[in-house]
Amino acid sequence: MDPQPMLEALARSGELRPFRELIGRVEAYDREHNSDLIRTLKVFFAANANTSEAADRLYLHRNSLPYRLARVGDLTGLDLKDHRARLALQLGLLAASTERSNDHEVEHP
């Protein structure tokens, strides 16, 4: 069973709003500082939270990735070493992605 439709329905319901707000803080930081923390998070999660693999995918020195993740932690108040914190951020990314998809559908029906 593919969980994606269930996750998208949950995101559309508004139940993920608190998680979306976490990601909003990171997006705001990215805009203000011309940084790439959202992309860093996406790659980190795509690498199953493997920092070495994520650093390689981002073409970063392996010591740079923990610095970026610590910045995300500072912005959100979450400890990314905690699997529940990582889940909260993943849900926030899903909510943000679903929100962008819905906005695009409204603009281009």
CNS distance restraints for C-alpha pairs under 8 A (distance, minus, plus):
assign (resid   3 and name CA) (resid   7 and name CA) 6.22 0.50 0.50
assign (resid   4 and name CA) (resid   8 and name CA) 6.07 0.50 0.50
assign (resid   5 and name CA) (resid   9 and name CA) 6.12 0.50 0.50
assign (resid   6 and name CA) (resid  10 and name CA) 6.19 0.50 0.50
assign (resid   7 and name CA) (resid  11 and name CA) 6.17 0.50 0.50
assign (resid   7 and name CA) (resid  94 and name CA) 7.80 0.50 0.50
assign (resid   8 and name CA) (resid  12 and name CA) 6.13 0.50 0.50
assign (resid   8 and name CA) (resid  94 and name CA) 7.48 0.50 0.50
assign (resid   8 and name CA) (resid  95 and name CA) 7.70 0.50 0.50
assign (resid   8 and name CA) (resid  98 and name CA) 6.51 0.50 0.50
assign (resid   9 and name CA) (resid  13 and name CA) 6.18 0.50 0.50
assign (resid  10 and name CA) (resid  14 and name CA) 7.06 0.50 0.50
assign (resid  10 and name CA) (resid  15 and name CA) 6.34 0.50 0.50
assign (resid  10 and name CA) (resid  16 and name CA) 7.01 0.50 0.50
assign (resid  11 and name CA) (resid  15 and name CA) 6.41 0.50 0.50
assign (resid  11 and name CA) (resid  16 and name CA) 5.50 0.50 0.50
assign (resid  11 and name CA) (resid  17 and name CA) 7.94 0.50 0.50
assign (resid  11 and name CA) (resid  94 and name CA) 6.98 0.50 0.50
assign (resid  11 and name CA) (resid  95 and name CA) 4.96 0.50 0.50
assign (resid  11 and name CA) (resid  98 and name CA) 6.53 0.50 0.50
assign (resid  11 and name CA) (resid  99 and name CA) 7.95 0.50 0.50
assign (resid  12 and name CA) (resid  95 and name CA) 7.51 0.50 0.50
assign (resid  12 and name CA) (resid  98 and name CA) 6.91 0.50 0.50
assign (resid  12 and name CA) (resid  99 and name CA) 7.45 0.50 0.50
assign (resid  16 and name CA) (resid  20 and name CA) 6.12 0.50 0.50
assign (resid  16 and name CA) (resid  91 and name CA) 6.91 0.50 0.50
assign (resid  16 and name CA) (resid  92 and name CA) 6.82 0.50 0.50
assign (resid  16 and name CA) (resid  95 and name CA) 6.22 0.50 0.50
assign (resid  17 and name CA) (resid  21 and name CA) 6.17 0.50 0.50
assign (resid  17 and name CA) (resid  92 and name CA) 7.79 0.50 0.50
assign (resid  17 and name CA) (resid  95 and name CA) 7.41 0.50 0.50
assign (resid  18 and name CA) (resid  22 and name CA) 6.66 0.50 0.50
assign (resid  18 and name CA) (resid  92 and name CA) 7.80 0.50 0.50
assign (resid  19 and name CA) (resid  23 and name CA) 6.74 0.50 0.50
assign (resid  19 and name CA) (resid  88 and name CA) 5.92 0.50 0.50
assign (resid  19 and name CA) (resid  89 and name CA) 6.54 0.50 0.50
assign (resid  19 and name CA) (resid  91 and name CA) 6.11 0.50 0.50
assign (resid  19 and name CA) (resid  92 and name CA) 4.26 0.50 0.50
assign (resid  19 and name CA) (resid  95 and name CA) 7.48 0.50 0.50
assign (resid  20 and name CA) (resid  24 and name CA) 6.21 0.50 0.50
assign (resid  20 and name CA) (resid  91 and name CA) 7.45 0.50 0.50
assign (resid  20 and name CA) (resid  92 and name CA) 4.20 0.50 0.50
assign (resid  20 and name CA) (resid  93 and name CA) 6.89 0.50 0.50
assign (resid  20 and name CA) (resid  95 and name CA) 5.64 0.50 0.50
assign (resid  20 and name CA) (resid  96 and name CA) 6.00 0.50 0.50
assign (resid  21 and name CA) (resid  25 and name CA) 6.56 0.50 0.50
assign (resid  21 and name CA) (resid  92 and name CA) 7.29 0.50 0.50
assign (resid  22 and name CA) (resid  26 and name CA) 6.94 0.50 0.50
assign (resid  22 and name CA) (resid  76 and name CA) 5.73 0.50 0.50
assign (resid  22 and name CA) (resid  89 and name CA) 7.12 0.50 0.50
assign (resid  22 and name CA) (resid  92 and name CA) 6.60 0.50 0.50
assign (resid  23 and name CA) (resid  27 and name CA) 6.14 0.50 0.50
assign (resid  23 and name CA) (resid  38 and name CA) 7.93 0.50 0.50
assign (resid  23 and name CA) (resid  76 and name CA) 7.93 0.50 0.50
assign (resid  23 and name CA) (resid  89 and name CA) 6.83 0.50 0.50
assign (resid  23 and name CA) (resid  92 and name CA) 5.58 0.50 0.50
assign (resid  23 and name CA) (resid  93 and name CA) 6.47 0.50 0.50
assign (resid  23 and name CA) (resid  96 and name CA) 7.47 0.50 0.50
assign (resid  24 and name CA) (resid  28 and name CA) 6.06 0.50 0.50
assign (resid  25 and name CA) (resid  29 and name CA) 6.31 0.50 0.50
assign (resid  25 and name CA) (resid  75 and name CA) 6.44 0.50 0.50
assign (resid  25 and name CA) (resid  76 and name CA) 6.93 0.50 0.50
assign (resid  26 and name CA) (resid  30 and name CA) 6.20 0.50 0.50
assign (resid  26 and name CA) (resid  37 and name CA) 6.78 0.50 0.50
assign (resid  26 and name CA) (resid  38 and name CA) 6.70 0.50 0.50
assign (resid  26 and name CA) (resid  72 and name CA) 6.59 0.50 0.50
assign (resid  26 and name CA) (resid  75 and name CA) 6.49 0.50 0.50
assign (resid  26 and name CA) (resid  76 and name CA) 7.53 0.50 0.50
assign (resid  27 and name CA) (resid  31 and name CA) 6.27 0.50 0.50
assign (resid  27 and name CA) (resid  37 and name CA) 7.75 0.50 0.50
assign (resid  27 and name CA) (resid  38 and name CA) 6.63 0.50 0.50
assign (resid  28 and name CA) (resid  32 and name CA) 6.14 0.50 0.50
assign (resid  29 and name CA) (resid  33 and name CA) 5.89 0.50 0.50
assign (resid  29 and name CA) (resid  34 and name CA) 7.84 0.50 0.50
assign (resid  29 and name CA) (resid  35 and name CA) 7.37 0.50 0.50
assign (resid  30 and name CA) (resid  34 and name CA) 5.23 0.50 0.50
assign (resid  30 and name CA) (resid  35 and name CA) 4.52 0.50 0.50
assign (resid  30 and name CA) (resid  36 and name CA) 5.86 0.50 0.50
assign (resid  30 and name CA) (resid  37 and name CA) 6.33 0.50 0.50
assign (resid  30 and name CA) (resid  38 and name CA) 7.45 0.50 0.50
assign (resid  31 and name CA) (resid  35 and name CA) 7.02 0.50 0.50
assign (resid  36 and name CA) (resid  40 and name CA) 6.19 0.50 0.50
assign (resid  37 and name CA) (resid  41 and name CA) 6.14 0.50 0.50
assign (resid  37 and name CA) (resid  68 and name CA) 6.62 0.50 0.50
assign (resid  37 and name CA) (resid  69 and name CA) 7.82 0.50 0.50
assign (resid  37 and name CA) (resid  72 and name CA) 7.05 0.50 0.50
assign (resid  38 and name CA) (resid  42 and name CA) 6.27 0.50 0.50
assign (resid  39 and name CA) (resid  43 and name CA) 6.16 0.50 0.50
assign (resid  40 and name CA) (resid  44 and name CA) 5.99 0.50 0.50
assign (resid  40 and name CA) (resid  54 and name CA) 7.95 0.50 0.50
assign (resid  40 and name CA) (resid  58 and name CA) 7.38 0.50 0.50
assign (resid  40 and name CA) (resid  65 and name CA) 7.89 0.50 0.50
assign (resid  40 and name CA) (resid  68 and name CA) 7.52 0.50 0.50
assign (resid  40 and name CA) (resid  69 and name CA) 7.93 0.50 0.50
assign (resid  41 and name CA) (resid  45 and name CA) 6.13 0.50 0.50
assign (resid  41 and name CA) (resid  69 and name CA) 7.59 0.50 0.50
assign (resid  42 and name CA) (resid  46 and name CA) 6.07 0.50 0.50
assign (resid  42 and name CA) (resid  93 and name CA) 7.95 0.50 0.50
assign (resid  43 and name CA) (resid  47 and name CA) 6.09 0.50 0.50
assign (resid  43 and name CA) (resid  54 and name CA) 5.83 0.50 0.50
assign (resid  43 and name CA) (resid  57 and name CA) 7.25 0.50 0.50
assign (resid  43 and name CA) (resid  58 and name CA) 7.39 0.50 0.50
assign (resid  44 and name CA) (resid  48 and name CA) 6.55 0.50 0.50
assign (resid  44 and name CA) (resid  49 and name CA) 5.12 0.50 0.50
assign (resid  44 and name CA) (resid  50 and name CA) 6.71 0.50 0.50
assign (resid  44 and name CA) (resid  51 and name CA) 6.68 0.50 0.50
assign (resid  44 and name CA) (resid  54 and name CA) 5.03 0.50 0.50
assign (resid  45 and name CA) (resid  49 and name CA) 5.17 0.50 0.50
assign (resid  45 and name CA) (resid  90 and name CA) 7.60 0.50 0.50
assign (resid  46 and name CA) (resid  54 and name CA) 7.88 0.50 0.50
assign (resid  47 and name CA) (resid  51 and name CA) 7.69 0.50 0.50
assign (resid  47 and name CA) (resid  53 and name CA) 6.11 0.50 0.50
assign (resid  47 and name CA) (resid  54 and name CA) 5.57 0.50 0.50
assign (resid  49 and name CA) (resid  54 and name CA) 7.47 0.50 0.50
assign (resid  50 and name CA) (resid  54 and name CA) 6.09 0.50 0.50
assign (resid  51 and name CA) (resid  55 and name CA) 5.94 0.50 0.50
assign (resid  51 and name CA) (resid  62 and name CA) 7.31 0.50 0.50
assign (resid  51 and name CA) (resid  65 and name CA) 6.84 0.50 0.50
assign (resid  51 and name CA) (resid  66 and name CA) 7.55 0.50 0.50
assign (resid  52 and name CA) (resid  56 and name CA) 6.27 0.50 0.50
assign (resid  52 and name CA) (resid  62 and name CA) 6.00 0.50 0.50
assign (resid  53 and name CA) (resid  57 and name CA) 6.23 0.50 0.50
assign (resid  54 and name CA) (resid  58 and name CA) 6.14 0.50 0.50
assign (resid  54 and name CA) (resid  65 and name CA) 7.78 0.50 0.50
assign (resid  55 and name CA) (resid  59 and name CA) 5.94 0.50 0.50
assign (resid  55 and name CA) (resid  60 and name CA) 4.93 0.50 0.50
assign (resid  55 and name CA) (resid  61 and name CA) 6.42 0.50 0.50
assign (resid  55 and name CA) (resid  62 and name CA) 5.35 0.50 0.50
assign (resid  55 and name CA) (resid  64 and name CA) 7.67 0.50 0.50
assign (resid  55 and name CA) (resid  65 and name CA) 5.92 0.50 0.50
assign (resid  56 and name CA) (resid  60 and name CA) 6.15 0.50 0.50
assign (resid  56 and name CA) (resid  61 and name CA) 7.70 0.50 0.50
assign (resid  56 and name CA) (resid  62 and name CA) 7.48 0.50 0.50
assign (resid  60 and name CA) (resid  64 and name CA) 6.22 0.50 0.50
assign (resid  60 and name CA) (resid  65 and name CA) 6.93 0.50 0.50
assign (resid  61 and name CA) (resid  65 and name CA) 7.32 0.50 0.50
assign (resid  62 and name CA) (resid  66 and name CA) 7.73 0.50 0.50
assign (resid  63 and name CA) (resid  67 and name CA) 6.99 0.50 0.50
assign (resid  64 and name CA) (resid  68 and name CA) 6.47 0.50 0.50
assign (resid  65 and name CA) (resid  69 and name CA) 6.19 0.50 0.50
assign (resid  66 and name CA) (resid  70 and name CA) 5.95 0.50 0.50
assign (resid  67 and name CA) (resid  71 and name CA) 6.33 0.50 0.50
assign (resid  68 and name CA) (resid  72 and name CA) 6.47 0.50 0.50
assign (resid  69 and name CA) (resid  73 and name CA) 6.24 0.50 0.50
assign (resid  69 and name CA) (resid  80 and name CA) 7.10 0.50 0.50
assign (resid  70 and name CA) (resid  74 and name CA) 6.15 0.50 0.50
assign (resid  70 and name CA) (resid  80 and name CA) 7.74 0.50 0.50
assign (resid  71 and name CA) (resid  75 and name CA) 6.21 0.50 0.50
assign (resid  72 and name CA) (resid  76 and name CA) 6.10 0.50 0.50
assign (resid  72 and name CA) (resid  78 and name CA) 7.84 0.50 0.50
assign (resid  73 and name CA) (resid  77 and name CA) 5.30 0.50 0.50
assign (resid  73 and name CA) (resid  78 and name CA) 4.81 0.50 0.50
assign (resid  73 and name CA) (resid  79 and name CA) 5.62 0.50 0.50
assign (resid  73 and name CA) (resid  80 and name CA) 6.43 0.50 0.50
assign (resid  74 and name CA) (resid  78 and name CA) 7.18 0.50 0.50
assign (resid  78 and name CA) (resid  85 and name CA) 5.73 0.50 0.50
assign (resid  79 and name CA) (resid  85 and name CA) 6.15 0.50 0.50
assign (resid  80 and name CA) (resid  85 and name CA) 5.67 0.50 0.50
assign (resid  80 and name CA) (resid  86 and name CA) 5.58 0.50 0.50
assign (resid  81 and name CA) (resid  85 and name CA) 7.58 0.50 0.50
assign (resid  81 and name CA) (resid  86 and name CA) 7.58 0.50 0.50
assign (resid  82 and name CA) (resid  86 and name CA) 6.50 0.50 0.50
assign (resid  83 and name CA) (resid  87 and name CA) 6.16 0.50 0.50
assign (resid  84 and name CA) (resid  88 and name CA) 6.19 0.50 0.50
assign (resid  85 and name CA) (resid  89 and name CA) 6.39 0.50 0.50
assign (resid  86 and name CA) (resid  90 and name CA) 6.16 0.50 0.50
assign (resid  87 and name CA) (resid  91 and name CA) 6.11 0.50 0.50
assign (resid  88 and name CA) (resid  92 and name CA) 6.21 0.50 0.50
assign (resid  89 and name CA) (resid  93 and name CA) 6.17 0.50 0.50
assign (resid  90 and name CA) (resid  94 and name CA) 6.21 0.50 0.50
assign (resid  91 and name CA) (resid  95 and name CA) 6.13 0.50 0.50
assign (resid  92 and name CA) (resid  96 and name CA) 6.14 0.50 0.50
assign (resid  93 and name CA) (resid  97 and name CA) 6.08 0.50 0.50
assign (resid  94 and name CA) (resid  98 and name CA) 6.06 0.50 0.50
assign (resid  95 and name CA) (resid  99 and name CA) 6.01 0.50 0.50
assign (resid  96 and name CA) (resid 100 and name CA) 6.24 0.50 0.50
assign (resid  97 and name CA) (resid 101 and name CA) 6.24 0.50 0.50
assign (resid  98 and name CA) (resid 102 and name CA) 6.11 0.50 0.50
assign (resid  99 and name CA) (resid 103 and name CA) 6.15 0.50 0.50
assign (resid 100 and name CA) (resid 104 and name CA) 6.16 0.50 0.50
assign (resid 101 and name CA) (resid 105 and name CA) 6.27 0.50 0.50
assign (resid 102 and name CA) (resid 106 and name CA) 6.31 0.50 0.50
assign (resid 103 and name CA) (resid 107 and name CA) 6.29 0.50 0.50
assign (resid 104 and name CA) (resid 108 and name CA) 5.98 0.50 0.50
assign (resid 105 and name CA) (resid 109 and name CA) 5.19 0.50 0.50
